[in-house]
Amino acid sequence: MLEAISSAPRRLLLVDACDHCRRILPHLEEAGWSVSSQSLDQAQAASYDIGLLRLRNDHLERPEGIKQLISRSGTEWIALIDPLADPLSGVDEFIGEWFFDALTLPVDVPRLQGLLGRAFGIARLRGIGTRRGDQHELLGQSRPLRDLRKQLARLGPSDKPVLICGESGSGKELVARTLHRMSRRVAGPFVSFNCGVLPEPETVNLLFGHQGKLATASGGTLFLDAIHELPLAQQERLLTCLRSRSLRHADGEVVPLDVRVLASTREEMGELVEQERIHPGLLHWLEQNRLSIMPLRKRQGDIALLAGYFADLYSLEAGRRPTHFSEEALAAMARHRWPGNVRELAGRVRRGYALAESGQIEADDLGLQSAPVDGALLGTLEDYKRRAEYQALCDALAHYSSNLSHAAKVLGVSRPTFYRLLHKHQLL
């Protein structure tokens, strides 16, 4: 397996390159990389194995373009940072959430080559995991995850549309693929389309054209990511197609449609309706069945389990000894808010795996600070007790999620009491 990975072709996409970036291209090509350089707008339709982005201040002021690019790519990205640029708040958090790692310009070429090699290996291993049917984002024993799996088992065999709601990085496309695998359409195609990436003319052609997504998904499932980003006129046209089960082309040809539509949004439905960003008829059509993915910060019992899974996966596939987390790293993960959800967790563990110098991953390797929890607002004594109880349970789960009996013992309570408290705080 490792031999197959090392012999695979290596395509590198350089986005928004500067003069220094272009000067290092010959060195990368000599090292075996096939490099293409494009603008951020052009990159949306490119094909590549690893992404390299010169991170500018205007990117951080309008980060949605980068987020869409990285989310759609399904691979690893490295940021190149200009040290002379005015620093913006939140840049470290943004890099930690969305990038494999970052280097400061001018870069040390051997260091960049080594970093690209590690990122390439991880990206290829992620691809192998996907082809195996890996469902790591659905790993967990928390109550929200168990409820989600029950809903998937109920809705999977159905042919009805499903609206999947969840924050960025929570695994909406994975849920859609799971629904497809559980359906009678499993032998048909699964076609994914991000409604908010391209300008409207290109979106219309890619969605409704003769070789568009609706046509190619016939007999299978069409997943429309960020459905609220589809222009309203095209939402209405989509609704007409779904109701009539047919697609009318501009030349008058009418093609029958046999497709199950799944859609996702990270926005609140009520706000979308108020802002007139979702067609009421389409919303009614999609909301026949609705799935909500709980954010990772509300699934505290799953964080250590998922982190351990990722660490074991990267260690196993790289042929290295398993890597574990220090006490400080586990505590830092338990306290982090995880705005990027499971995608961010995977990225931080990959970063920690690459940076760890000893046999364990530290909080700093993850890009997390082992600082105390932010002070909470004043409240009643019961409020303080409830928060302290919740944090104690989270810390116990972070350290001993694989042995709940030991977790209960450490907290000084019986196992039945421990389970009762977990249910009380919806951690299990």
Secondary structure as UniProt FT lines:
FT   HELIX           2..6
FT   STRAND          11..15
FT   HELIX           19..23
FT   HELIX           25..30
FT   TURN            31..32
FT   STRAND          34..38
FT   HELIX           40..43
FT   TURN            44..45
FT   STRAND          50..55
FT   HELIX           57..61
FT   HELIX           64..73
FT   STRAND          76..81
FT   TURN            83..84
FT   TURN            89..90
FT   HELIX           91..98
FT   STRAND          101..104
FT   HELIX           109..131
FT   TURN            132..133
FT   HELIX           136..138
FT   HELIX           143..155
FT   TURN            156..157
FT   STRAND          162..165
FT   TURN            168..169
FT   HELIX           172..181
FT   TURN            184..187
FT   STRAND          190..194
FT   TURN            195..196
FT   HELIX           200..208
FT   TURN            210..211
FT   HELIX           213..216
FT   TURN            217..219
FT   STRAND          221..225
FT   HELIX           227..229
FT   HELIX           232..244
FT   STRAND          246..248
FT   TURN            250..251
FT   STRAND          254..256
FT   STRAND          260..265
FT   HELIX           269..274
FT   TURN            275..276
FT   HELIX           280..286
FT   TURN            287..288
FT   STRAND          290..292
FT   HELIX           296..298
FT   HELIX           300..318
FT   STRAND          324..325
FT   HELIX           327..335
FT   TURN            339..340
FT   HELIX           341..355
FT   STRAND          360..361
FT   TURN            363..367
FT   HELIX           381..400
FT   TURN            401..402
FT   HELIX           404..411
FT   HELIX           415..424
FT   TURN            425..426
//
